[in-house]
Amino acid sequence: MKKVLVIENDQVVLVLISHILSRQSYVVHATSDAFEADRLLQDGPYDAILLDLKMPHGGVELIRKIAERDPEMLKKVIVVTGAILETQAFADMPLHATIKKPFEVASLVEAVRRCVESSDRETEDRGPRTEDRAGGGS
């Protein structure tokens, strides 16, 4: 099953998105705290990450941490926000999508579906992971 992390400080929206995605057969992990989200991201891979920018302990800062730690993970980030002007700070980052609040359920589901499919294709394209890279031998 595909895993999705939902990071949203508004509990009503958090529960709504989690319920919508669970009904679409995704395994959903949800948090309203950027620190907790950072820990969850370090613990395991996600096929899609839905992130609200305006939240305690900083959605913006979390995107910067992701960019520093694993830039490829940015391709799995879907920003869900009412603060569209703040997304301009990330215009040069390869985020998967930006969804403006209030959002239509169909648009949200479609963005997650495309993100997960994109993630699947990248995994297939990479093939099996090996540690045998030029200059990186033991």
N, C-alpha and C positions, 0 to 999 in steps of 0.2 A: 504494500500500500504506500501511497505517496504521502510524504509528511510536509505540513505547512505550519509555519510559525506566524502567529498573529500578535503584533505588538501595538496596543491601542490603550490610551489612558481613559477613555470614556467607557465605563463598564457596560452600558447598554449596547454601544456599537461593538465592543469586544465580544459580548455574548451573541449578538446578531450575526456577525461575520463568522464566528466559530460554528454556530448552528448551521448557517448556510453551507459552509464548506464541509462539515460533517455529513450533511445530507447528500453531498456530492461524492461521498466515499473517501474523503481525505482524512488522514490522521492529523488532528489539529492540536497543536500546543499553543497556549495563549498566555499572555502576560501583559500587565499594565505598567511594567517597570523596565526601563532600559538596562539597568544593571542585571536584572534577571534574564532579560533577552540576550545580553552579551554572554552570560554563562551558558544558556541553552544553545547558542550558536557554536560555542566552543565544544560542547558535549557531543554534538552529532550533526550530521548533514541534514539539510532541509531542501526540498524540491522547489519551494517558493517561500518567500518571506514578505509578509504584508506589514508595513511600518507606517505609523502615524508620526509626522515630524514634531508636532506640538505635544510634548509629553514631559512629565517629570524626569529628571536626570537625562534628558536630551535625546530625541530621535535623530537630530542633526549630528550630534556627537557620535551616536552609534553608527551612522553611515560612515563617518570618518574612520572609526575604529575598524569597521569591516574593510574599508578601502586599504588601510595600512596592513592588516593581517592577512587578508585573502581577497585581492581585487577581483578574482573570478566570481566570487560570491555575489558581487554587486549585480551580476546578470540575473540573479534570482530575486532581487528586491523590487517589490511593487509598493510605491509610496501611495498611501491613501490619506489624503489631507484636504483641509479646507484652506490651508495656507499656501496657495499655489505660487505666490511670489517667492516664497522661501525655496521652492524647488529650483529656481534659477541658479542657485549656488552649486547645484549638482549637474548642471547642463552638460558638463564635459565628462561625466561618469556614465558608464554603460548600464544604468539601471534598466530593469526590464520594462517598467511602465509607471505612469503616474495616473492615479484615479482621483478625481475631485469629489469631495463631499459636498452635498449629499450625492451618493452614487446610486446607480441602478443595479439591482441584484444581478441581472444578466451580464452587465459589463464587468462586474467584479469576478463572477464565475468564469467568464471567457478569458479575462486577463490571467487568472490563476491557471486555467487549463493550458493556455499558450505557454506560460512560463514553465510549467511542469513538462510539457512536450519538448520545449527547447532544452531543458535540463537533461531529458532522456537522450536527445540527439547528441548533445555534447559528450555525454558519457559513452555512447556508442562510438562516436568519432574518435575518442581518445583510446578506446580499446582497453586491454588490461593494463593496470598500473604497474610500472616497474620502477625500481630505484636505479636502474642502470642508465644514467645520463652522462653525456660527455663531460669529463672533468669531475664527476661526482662519485667516482668509484671508491671502494674501501681499500 
